[in-house]
């Protein structure tokens, strides 16, 4: 018996596009933080921005891993 399961491309794209936008967001925020290091140090906010960047990066990497694992298992 053949497996007739066809991947749902619309659902796959619906998960991948926001993930790509999150990578663009990380890039943009990184540029902002690293060009404004001195100003953020002056107002004691550099640590908060760096912490937020790390948390956002971890969340996006986890999301990418989940999408990859779903595609590999055939759920997407």
Number of C-alpha atoms within 10 A of each C-alpha: 3 4 5 6 8 9 12 12 10 10 11 15 12 10 16 16 10 13 18 13 12 18 15 12 15 18 14 11 16 15 11 12 17 12 11 12 13 12 12 16 11 9 8 11 12 18 11 11 17 15 11 14 18 13 12 16 17 12 14 19 15 12 17 16 12 13 18 14 13 13 14 10 9 12 14 18
